Amino acid sequence: MSVLVTGAAGFVGSALARRLVAAGEEVIGVDSLTDYYDVALKHANLAAIPAAHFTFVNADLNDADLDELLAGVTVVFHEAGQPGVRKSWGRDFADYVDANVLATQRLLEAARRAPDLRRLVYASSSSVYGDAETYPTREVDLPRPLSPYGVTKLAAEQLCTLYAKNFAVPTVSLRYFTVYGPGQRPDMAFNRFIRAALADAPIELYGTGEQVRDFTYVDDIVEANLRAARSEVEPGSVFNVSGGSSTSINEVLDILAGVAGREFRVNRTAAVAGDVRRTGGAADRIREVLGWRPTVDIESGLRAQWDSLSGAGSLAGKA
Ligand SMILES: NC(=O)c1ccc[n+]([C@@H]2O[C@H](COP(=O)([O-])OP(=O)(O)OC[C@H]3O[C@@H](n4cnc5c(N)ncnc54)[C@H](O)[C@@H]3O)[C@@H](O)[C@H]2O)c1
C-alpha cells in the first residue's frame, strides 16, 4: 500500500512527499516537470526526498496510465497544477484548463475505479473567492474568482465535490491561502523579494503594496493535508487553510527589512490583472473538524524563508 503525490516535484508536493517519507509512508510521486519555472529547482526538490521510500514517475496526468499509478494507492494528494494569476490570461489559459481542470477530471475518473482508495485531497485555492464580500471569508461564502487561474481551480474543486456526491469518490478540497516558506516557487512574491534583496537589486512590487494577504506557512499546509487524509470527513468537503496573518505586502517588506537589517530599493509597477485586493480565510471549520491550526507566524516564517534562500549553495537562491 502506498500514497500518491501528484505535482511531487513542485513546491508544496515536494514538501509533502518529504514529510510523508519521514513518517514512514511508501510514496509515489508523479510530475510532468513543466517549465513554468526553472526545472533545475524541481530536480532539486525531488533530490531532497529520501529515495529509499520514494518512487518518482515523470508523467503528465493527462496521458499517464492512471489505473496503474493508482494500483494499491490508499491516499492521493493532488498537488499538480498550473499556478500563477499573471500567466492565466490570453493564450496560456489553455495550459490552465489542461493542468487544472482536465487533469483533475481524468484523475477523478481513475479514482472511481481505484479499489483501495480511501481519500483524495485536492489542492484548491483562496483564488476561488476573488474579491470576497466578507472577511474572514467562510467556505459557504459565494466563490467568484477574479482570474482565469481562479476559475480553473474552482472548476476542479467543483469536480471533486460532484464526483464525491455522485460516485462516492472520497475527496476533500483544501483552499490554500498564499503558501510561503523555504522552497517557495520562484515566481511568488516573497521568493522574488528575498532574492532581489540578497542580490542588492531593486525589488519589483506589483501595485501599491497595500494588497492584504492571508499567508500560510508550508509546513502548516502539509499538516492540513495529513489531517485531511487521516480524518473521517464527509466526501466532497471543502476547508480553508489560512494562516491568519492578514498582512499587507508593504508590511511584509518592513518585516524583511528588519530581518535583513537594512532598507530595500523598491520599484512599484502596475498591479497584475486578476490580483485581488485582499484575501483572508476563516479557519473555524478546519479547526473544528480536523483540529488544524496554523503554528508558524509571519515573522518566523519569513525569517525561515530568508535563511533558506541566503544559505550558501542553495539552488533556490540562484534561480
Ligand atoms: N503555492 C501557493 O501559494 C498555492 C496557493 C493555492 C493553491 N495552490 C495549489 O497548490 C498546488 C501546488 O502549488 P505549488 O505552488 O507547489 O506549484 P508548483 O508549480 O511548484 O507545483 C505544481 C507541480 O505540478 C506539476 N504539473 C503541472 N501539470 C501537471 C500535469 N498535467 N501532470 C503532472 N504534473 C503536473 C508541475 O510540473 C509542478 O511541478 C497547485 O495545484 C496550486 O494551484 C498553491
The ligand as an ORCA input file, in Angstrom:
! r2SCAN-3c Opt
* xyz 0 1
  N       1.674     27.986     -3.698
  C       0.534     28.579     -3.331
  O       0.528     29.644     -2.696
  C      -0.784     27.942     -3.668
  C      -1.956     28.568     -3.206
  C      -3.182     27.985     -3.525
  C      -3.238     26.798     -4.240
  N      -2.082     26.235     -4.688
  C      -2.170     24.999     -5.462
  O      -1.310     24.051     -4.874
  C      -0.752     23.203     -5.867
  C       0.771     23.201     -5.750
  O       1.248     24.540     -5.932
  P       2.805     24.843     -5.966
  O       2.985     26.240     -5.513
  O       3.546     23.727     -5.296
  O       3.066     24.794     -7.546
  P       4.283     24.121     -8.368
  O       4.181     24.672     -9.745
  O       5.562     24.313     -7.631
  O       3.909     22.574     -8.364
  C       2.952     22.020     -9.249
  C       3.621     20.849     -9.979
  O       2.643     20.219    -10.801
  C       3.301     19.756    -11.971
  N       2.288     19.567    -13.019
  C       1.568     20.533    -13.663
  N       0.728     19.974    -14.535
  C       0.909     18.628    -14.469
  C       0.325     17.522    -15.130
  N      -0.628     17.678    -16.076
  N       0.749     16.278    -14.805
  C       1.705     16.099    -13.867
  N       2.295     17.115    -13.211
  C       1.901     18.363    -13.497
  C       4.314     20.845    -12.297
  O       5.391     20.350    -13.085
  C       4.759     21.285    -10.907
  O       5.974     20.665    -10.512
  C      -1.250     23.740     -7.227
  O      -2.354     22.970     -7.623
  C      -1.691     25.152     -6.885
  O      -2.721     25.604     -7.747
  C      -0.860     26.770     -4.421
*
